[in-house]
Amino acid sequence: MTAPELSALQRRLNIAQSRPGEDWLILVENVPEWPERSGGSGGPERAALPVAGAPHAAHAGAPFSYAPSQGHPRLTEALVKREYEVSASRLADASNILVTAGGMHAIGLVLRDLAARGYRKAVHTTPIFCGVRDSMRAAGIRSKALSLSGTSGGLAPLLAECDEPVVVYVNLPHNPTGEVLRPAFLDVLRELAARPGVHVLYDAVYDSFDFRPDRCPTPVDLAVREPGCTIVNSVSKNYGRPGDRIGWVVAATETIDRLVPRLEWEAVAVNGRAQLDAVAAIERGNTELVDGVRAGRAAYLAHADRLRAPQALPPGGTQLWLDLKVPDIELFADFALDRHHLVLTTSSNYAPVSPGHIRFPTGIPAERMRRGLTALHEALKDWDTREREGVGGHDVSR
């Protein structure tokens, strides 16, 4: 595996950050923002963000001791309650929960455990976030992309890959397409999880953002019952708190019993103060955050005519996977940065690269959505004009 390099996204962010006096419109993040509301002085203020309430003795002392390697008991208790309320679990208890340092840490921890158990192959749908693919490679697991239907028809191509121990990585709601779990595919996951030599790694970090009235909850009880299924989740997306770096694993007790010592040897424990902040966030809930994404989706529909090829909203997620119909999306993104102060996330963050695509956030205020779509429209018009005029490389300077 080659040494990692900064992503094209981070390179563009670095350019914007190196020029702080300029007016940048940054449209890169798929972490939803907590909505603003009018403050007492008439100006906007962030909606009462979930933070730890009145100082608790455990909170005050958190920096001076290690939390338990499995997680602070207050957080594991809050997560069990959360899974009962959000995922309709009736089986999970604290023995099925492991607290991690974010969702990516959870994924890497599980992959390393599976590699130690002899798994050397993983399959996944496309596109996949490059960080997950690279975590597979770092664990010594080769990855293979499949085109899956999300229905019962997805079973046959998956079973065809079960010629050796295999990890089936599932991310629903899907980053970046917004596809969601459907009952027919849940049947596929049940069959796979019960099959010897198959492990379903279910990434649920967007599971608050399924906007269908008949949403299919994350199959937490499947993971509790079946050692062949593990679920990872995070407060970053579901609670709009990426800075806490708090994630969690839900799995059968025997899986958690293996993962706890692995986490202990790798990291000792997860930040105790951040865990207690996460307790407050989870107990408060994320209704305002989810409603903010709904409002962003509505704002997109109201202003989508600014795009050359408006696309329907996906059923879930916190972003849109927009096809801008541009042959070289990286060159266009550099052009938009240089000429229009617009910072975009391209499909280079995913594998395989999807020509012409960008990830566009929906968890942003309606006014920024309007500004973003307008700026994107202007950048595309400018790009087309320069292309017609034959400006070499679109005269992008660096």
Disulfide bonds with the S-S distance in Angstrom:
none
